[in-house]
Amino acid sequence: MISSIPKWVGNLFESTLRPNAKVLETSYISSQVKKIRFQGDVSKMNFQIGYANVLRVSETEYRNYTAAYHDKEKGIIDIIFHIHKNGVGSNYFDSLNVGDETYIGPSRGKKLYDPSIENQFFFGDETSLGLACAFLPILKSNNHPFQFYFELDEENKNVPKLLGLENFTVFVKNDSFRNEKWICDLPLFKTKEWNTGNFALVGNVKSVQTFRKVLKHQTRGSVYSQGYWLEGKKGL
Ligand SMILES: Cc1cc2nc3c(=O)[nH]c(=O)nc-3n(C[C@H](O)[C@H](O)[C@H](O)COP(=O)(O)OP(=O)(O)OC[C@H]3O[C@@H](n4cnc5c(N)ncnc54)[C@H](O)[C@@H]3O)c2cc1C
C-alpha cells in the first residue's frame, strides 16, 4: 500500500484530498490508545471486516487505519489509534482535538473473515483493537464461538475490557509471539475445536508471520493474515 506521495501529485489532487471529516469526540482509553469519533460522508464506504481507510497524516504522507464502528446514516466513523510516538501518524492523531478537520480516504483491503466457518479466532495488538471492536458484534450476531488473543504493552492490558471486548486473553508484549515453541504450548492447540477454525491474524509483522507458520503446521484451519506494522518500516 502507498504510504507517501510526491508533493506535486498531492497538489494535483488537492481538491479530492482536502479535509472531508471533522473530529466530534476524542478519548484516551490509556496513555497509548486514543479513540476518535469523526463525522463526514461515509455513505459510499465499504466497511468489511479487514478493510481499512487511508488517512492523511501530513502534506505527503498517508497511513492505514480501521473503522472500529461506523454509522452511515449519521456519518460517523470511530477509529482507535495506537499512540506509539514513533511516527508522523501517531503524533498527528495524538494532536487532533474536537473540531479539527482531516482527510479520510476510501476503505479497501483484505478479507479476514469466512462466515461459513464456525469457530473464529483473532490475534492482534494495539493496532488491531479497532478491528476487534468492529468484529465483535458480527461474531455475536452470527453465533460464532470466538476467542481474541492480544499482545499488548503492560500499560494497555486493561484496554480490551474498557472497550467492551469479550472472550479475550491478554499477553504482555515480550516477543513471545516470535517464539514458535512457545506458541505451540498455547491453550488454543490443546482442544480439537480450533483445529478447523477461521484464524484472523493482524498486528506486528513478525508476530503474525510466526503465529501463521505454527497454525499452518498445527491445524487444518483457514488462516487469514495481514501485518500492520514492522519495526523500522514506515507506513505498511
Ligand atoms: C490494513 C491496516 C489497518 C490498520 N489499522 C490500524 C488501526 O486501526 N489503528 C492503528 O493504530 N494502527 C493501524 N494500522 C497500523 C498503522 O497503519 C501503522 O502502525 C503505521 O505505521 C503508523 O504510522 P506512523 O506514521 O505512526 O508510523 P510510521 O511512520 O509508519 O513508522 C515510524 C516508526 O514507527 C514504528 N511503528 C509503526 N507503528 C508502530 C506501532 N503500532 N507500535 C510501535 N512502533 C510502530 C515503525 O516501525 C517505524 O520504525 C493499520 C495498518 C494496516 C496495514
The ligand as a MOL file (V3000), in Angstrom:
LIG
                    3D

  0  0  0     0  0            999 V3000
M  V30 BEGIN CTAB
M  V30 COUNTS 53 58 0 0 0
M  V30 BEGIN ATOM
M  V30 1 C -4.8500 -2.5530 6.9160 0
M  V30 2 C -4.2480 -1.8180 8.1100 0
M  V30 3 C -5.0790 -1.3810 9.1380 0
M  V30 4 C -4.5370 -0.7080 10.2560 0
M  V30 5 N -5.3760 -0.2580 11.2590 0
M  V30 6 C -4.8520 0.4120 12.3250 0
M  V30 7 C -5.6950 0.9350 13.3710 0
M  V30 8 O -6.9270 0.8310 13.3210 0
M  V30 9 N -5.0990 1.5670 14.4170 0
M  V30 10 C -3.7370 1.7370 14.4890 0
M  V30 11 O -3.2510 2.3490 15.4730 0
M  V30 12 N -2.9190 1.2790 13.5080 0
M  V30 13 C -3.4480 0.6300 12.4390 0
M  V30 14 N -2.6240 0.1690 11.4490 0
M  V30 15 C -1.1810 0.3160 11.6310 0
M  V30 16 C -0.6680 1.6900 11.2390 0
M  V30 17 O -1.0370 1.9890 9.9020 0
M  V30 18 C 0.8720 1.6430 11.3910 0
M  V30 19 O 1.2040 1.4360 12.7450 0
M  V30 20 C 1.5520 2.8780 10.8520 0
M  V30 21 O 2.8940 2.5370 10.6060 0
M  V30 22 C 1.5090 4.0650 11.8010 0
M  V30 23 O 2.1110 5.1590 11.1680 0
M  V30 24 P 3.0990 6.1680 11.8900 0
M  V30 25 O 3.2390 7.3170 10.9740 0
M  V30 26 O 2.6540 6.4120 13.3040 0
M  V30 27 O 4.4890 5.3890 11.9630 0
M  V30 28 P 5.4430 5.1540 10.6780 0
M  V30 29 O 5.9520 6.4400 10.1390 0
M  V30 30 O 4.7360 4.2490 9.7310 0
M  V30 31 O 6.6520 4.3570 11.3160 0
M  V30 32 C 7.6910 5.0520 12.0330 0
M  V30 33 C 8.3070 4.0850 13.0240 0
M  V30 34 O 7.3040 3.7220 13.9760 0
M  V30 35 C 7.2320 2.3090 14.0760 0
M  V30 36 N 5.8200 1.9220 14.3170 0
M  V30 37 C 4.7780 1.9860 13.4480 0
M  V30 38 N 3.6550 1.5290 14.0260 0
M  V30 39 C 4.0030 1.1660 15.2940 0
M  V30 40 C 3.2790 0.6110 16.3700 0
M  V30 41 N 1.9720 0.3430 16.3000 0
M  V30 42 N 3.9500 0.3640 17.5350 0
M  V30 43 C 5.2700 0.6530 17.6550 0
M  V30 44 N 6.0180 1.1730 16.6520 0
M  V30 45 C 5.3860 1.4180 15.4850 0
M  V30 46 C 7.7480 1.7820 12.7320 0
M  V30 47 O 8.2940 0.5010 12.8770 0
M  V30 48 C 8.8070 2.7930 12.3760 0
M  V30 49 O 10.0390 2.4460 12.9610 0
M  V30 50 C -3.1360 -0.4890 10.3260 0
M  V30 51 C -2.3090 -0.9230 9.2710 0
M  V30 52 C -2.8610 -1.5780 8.1760 0
M  V30 53 C -1.9420 -2.0400 7.0670 0
M  V30 END ATOM
M  V30 BEGIN BOND
M  V30 1 1 1 2
M  V30 2 1 2 3
M  V30 3 2 2 52
M  V30 4 2 3 4
M  V30 5 1 4 5
M  V30 6 1 4 50
M  V30 7 2 5 6
M  V30 8 1 6 7
M  V30 9 1 6 13
M  V30 10 2 7 8
M  V30 11 1 7 9
M  V30 12 1 9 10
M  V30 13 2 10 11
M  V30 14 1 10 12
M  V30 15 2 12 13
M  V30 16 1 13 14
M  V30 17 1 14 15
M  V30 18 1 14 50
M  V30 19 1 15 16
M  V30 20 1 16 17
M  V30 21 1 16 18
M  V30 22 1 18 19
M  V30 23 1 18 20
M  V30 24 1 20 21
M  V30 25 1 20 22
M  V30 26 1 22 23
M  V30 27 1 23 24
M  V30 28 2 24 25
M  V30 29 1 24 26
M  V30 30 1 24 27
M  V30 31 1 27 28
M  V30 32 2 28 29
M  V30 33 1 28 30
M  V30 34 1 28 31
M  V30 35 1 31 32
M  V30 36 1 32 33
M  V30 37 1 33 34
M  V30 38 1 33 48
M  V30 39 1 34 35
M  V30 40 1 35 36
M  V30 41 1 35 46
M  V30 42 1 36 37
M  V30 43 1 36 45
M  V30 44 2 37 38
M  V30 45 1 38 39
M  V30 46 1 39 40
M  V30 47 2 39 45
M  V30 48 1 40 41
M  V30 49 2 40 42
M  V30 50 1 42 43
M  V30 51 2 43 44
M  V30 52 1 44 45
M  V30 53 1 46 47
M  V30 54 1 46 48
M  V30 55 1 48 49
M  V30 56 2 50 51
M  V30 57 1 51 52
M  V30 58 1 52 53
M  V30 END BOND
M  V30 END CTAB
M  END
